[in-house]
Amino acid sequence: MKNMYIEVVCEFNEQGYLLYAQNYVGAFVRGKTIDEAIAKFPLEITSYLRWLGEDVIVDNPEIMFVQSKYSKLAIHDADTDIIFSSEMKPLDNNEYQRLKQLSLKSAFDFQTLYDSISDKDYLLQTPRSTFYGKIPCTAKEVYNHTKNVNAYYFGEIGIDVDNEPDIYTCRMQGFNLLEQLPNYLDNQVYEGSYNEKWSLRKVLRRFLWHDRIHAKSLYRLAVKVFGKDKISNPFHFM
């Protein structure tokens, strides 16, 4: 067992809570109530640390709320626009390289999960609509949705890159272009689409979070259809 503290950033409204573990970049929980969300942290951080290669079980973590924001967005459907206060601070190169490598590992592992699904056009769930339109219902649709935020996220901090040919390569291309810019570690804060604030730190966190939220769903749905022994679990979901 491992006890620890979690620095929590909270985005909430009447429909639910989205809690981010600021000190475990990309980790998150959701719930209709704050207690429901908090109760999910031990499994989430255990899974996250195992993804990083630490064979631990997290028990009864200390929760420290460091930031909170009421949101008018559909956070229960994973719509979000928050920028953490910590995401407006400059990076040093060591921290940037660590977060970059995590982002690339996440992309690689998402590809591994996707590649393990034999029928990528199988309807995994009943179609429904959300704030951004019809939800992805096949493995191929989930993969393309996850991959195709690449141009969007990088574009919000002034990097012109596309989404091809695959989730790992297009993400790497974005980082290569970023690193050609002078002073990119200054972590400039940009006013992006829909008046949302963006920074390099936020892009790095959003990649990890976005991969993780869709990998969780894809893994759960694929296991139900194809069986646990057939589906790769590089994220170590519990």
Secondary structure by P-SEA (a helix, b strand, c coil): ccccccbbbbbccccbbbbbcccccccccccccaaaaaaaaaaaaaaaaaaaccccccccccccccccccccccccccccccccccccccccaaaaaaaaaaaaaaaaaaaaaaaaccccccccccccccccccccccaaaaaaaaaaaaaaaaaaacccccccccaaaaaaaaaaaaaacccccccccccccccccccaaaaaaaaaaaaaaaaaaaaaaaaacccccccccccccc
